[in-house]
Amino acid sequence: MKKLLYILVLIVSFSAFSQNETLFEQGKELYKNGKYQQAINSWMKIVENGEHSAELYFNLGNAQYKLNHIGPSIYYYEKALQLSPNDQDIKNNLAFAENARIDSIEPLPQTVFSKWYTSISSIFTFEGWAVLAVALSLSFVALFLFYYFAFSERKKRLLFVSSMCAGLLLIASLTLAFFTYGDYSKNQPAIIFASEIDVKTEPSMGSNVAFTLHEGTKVQILAQDGNWFRITLADGKDGWIPATDLKQL
């Protein structure tokens, strides 16, 4: 029975993969022929089937941009960038889409230490820093054992210094893994999908308007109260908007 179940799972998986491949190629052909909405419909079926890839989201972003849907195009480029953060084509197309936004948000100035932290911590994800910490811990142990059993005074000195350097780098990588995980946990980005939305001072339609946002603007979600999200911008402004007017990344 187990063998039959495994075979059935393999057949279903292969069938789903084959179907998604057909839908993807069908979408590419529709896109080439200028049928952008039909291409989106075809690719969205793949997303609904549970498949996610940078290439799929990149193509969805391109099709949405061709239809002048700035919010959705930025959303899908951002999704693609999450899966392939070093892809230059995604970054370039995202920049084009962002230039079409109405809102221009100037980020708050960073201190020198904040800039250093951002540039260093962005080298790896928190998982990457954790893997590096494991590798450095093994290196530290190996180097210290070599130092302990070495006979030559010169080798002992060299191995001791090397093990101490590995230990310091281990502490640094563990610290960065901890902090980047904290940043990842707090990071709740979203894209405004409404063409124009008044951001309120409180989670109520009757409250005062704090400022106005437009389609495609990227925000951070701070809190939720029922069907309202409290959001903040890169320039420090914050307020409340209905959950239906944005889409979380």
N, C-alpha and C positions, 0 to 999 in steps of 0.2 A: 504493500500500500504506500509506503514511504517513497519508494522508487517511482511509482506512478504519479504521486503528488509532486515530486521534484521535476519529473518530465513535463507535467502539466504547467507548472510555474515557468519553466524554461520556454515552453511553447508560447504562453501568454506574454512573457517578457519580450521574446523575439518578435511576436506579432505587433506589440505596442511600439517597439523600436522601429520596425519597418514602416508602420503607419505614420509615426512622427517624422521619419526621414522623407516619406512621400509628401507629407504636408509642408515640410520645410522647403523642398525643391519646388513644390507647387507655388508657394508664397514667393519664392525668388523669381519665378517666371512671371507671375502676376505683377510684381514690382517692376521688372524690366519693361513690361507693357504699359506702365503708368497706372495700373489698377491698384492704387495704394491701399484703399480701404479693404478691398478683397484680400490683398496680401496680409494685412493686419488680421483679418478674420481667420485666415488659414493658420498663421503663426500663433494666434491666441488659443487655438485648439490644442496646440502642443503644450502651451503653458498650463491649460486646463487638465491635460493628461499627466501633469506633475513633472515635466522635464524643464530644467532651467540651464541655460548656458549663456556665456557672454556674447557669442555670435547671434543667438536668437534675440536677445534683448537689444543688441546693437542694430539689427535689422528692423526691429519694431520701432526703435527710436528714429531711424532714417525714414521709415514710412510715415510716422506721425509728423515728422518735421516737414516732409513733402506736402502734407495736408495743412500745414501751418498750425498744428496743434502743439503749441510751445510747451505747455505743462506736461502732457504725456510724453513728448519727445525727450525732455530733460529727465523725466522720471525713468524712462527705459535706458537712457544713456548712463544714468547713475547706477541703475541695477547692473548693467553690463560692467561698469567700472568696479563695482563691488566684487565681481567674480574674476575680473582681469585688471587689477589696479595699475599695471604698467603698460597697458595697450595704448599706443600713441594715437591710433585712429579714433578710438573712443574718446580720448581726451580732446582731440581736435574738433570732432563733431559736437561734443558737449559744449565746448567754448563757443561755437557758432550758434547753437541753440540758446545759450545764456545771453549772447549779445542781442537776441531778439526780445528779451524780457523788457518790460516797462520799468520795473523796480531796479534801482541801482543801490545796493547795500554796501556801505563802506565798513569793513570790519574794524573792531576796536584795535588800537595799537598794542603790540605785544612788547613785553620787556625783553631784554637781551637773553635772559635765562629761559623765558618761554620760547623764544625762537630756537635756542639751542636744543631744548627738550623736544620741540616739534620736529626739527630736522633729524635728530638722532632717533627718536621713537618711531618715526615713520619708515625707517629702514626695514623693519619687520612688523608683522602683526604680533599680538600677545602670544599666539601659538609659536611663532617663529622665535621669539625671545625665550620662551620656555624650552624649546628644543635646543637652542644654543646653550642655555644654562645646564641642561643635562650633559651635553657634549663637553662643556668646560669642566663640569664636576668630575667626569671620567678622566679628562686630561689632567686635572689637578691631582687626583688619586694616583694615576700612573706615574706622573712626574715625581711625586713625593716618594713613591716606592722605589723608583730608580735612584733618587737621591739617597734614600736610606741605605740601599744595598751597594751603592757605588764605592769604589776603593780610591780612585784618583781624587785628590783634593780639588783639582781644577774642574773635574766633572761634577763633583759635589756642589761647588759654588754655582756653576752654570745651571744645574738641575734645580737647585734651591730657588734661585732667582726666577727661573721659568715657572716653577710650581706656584710661587707667590704671585706672579703676574696672572697666571691662570685663575688663582683664587680671587684676585681683585676683579678680574673680568667676570668671574662667576657671580660675585656679589652685585656688580653693575647690571648684568643681564637679568638676574632675579628681580632686582628693583624695577627695571624697565618692564619686565613681564607683569609684575604686580600693578604698576601704574597704567600700562596700556590696557590691561584687562579692565581696570576701573573706568578708563575712558570709553572702552567698547561697551561696557554695561550701561553707562549713562547716555551713550550716543543713540538718539532716537530721531533721525532725520526724516523729513517729509517734504513733499512738493505740493504747492498750492495748485489746485485744479480749477478753481472758480476763476472766471475771467476778471472779476473784481470783487473784493470782499472787505467789509469794514471790520477791523479788529477791535473787539470790545474790551473795556476795562474790567468787566465781570462776565461770568458765564450766563448771560441773559441778553435777549434781543433788545430789551428796554434800557440797557446800560449805555453809558457814554462811549463814543467812538474814540479809540486811542490813536489809530492811524489806519491807512488803507493799503492793502496789498493786491497784487495782480498775479495772473497765471504764470506759473513757472518758477516762482520764488522759492528758494530752499529755506526751510525753517527747522528748528529743533523743538521737539515736544518735551515740555517740562512736567506736565501733569494732565490728568483727565478728570472731568466732573460730569458724569452722565454722558450726554452727546456733545460735550464741549471739550476742546483741547486748549490747554494753555501753551502758547508757543513763544519762542524767543528768536530774535534775529542776530546775525553776526555783529551788528552795531549795538547790541544790548537792549533794544526795545523788546517789550513783551506784552502779551494780551491774550484774549480768548477768541476762538473762532469755532463754528460748528464743525463737527468731525466729518461731515459730508463734503466740506470744501477743500480737503486735502487728502493726500494718499501717502501712507507711510512706506518708506523704502525697506 
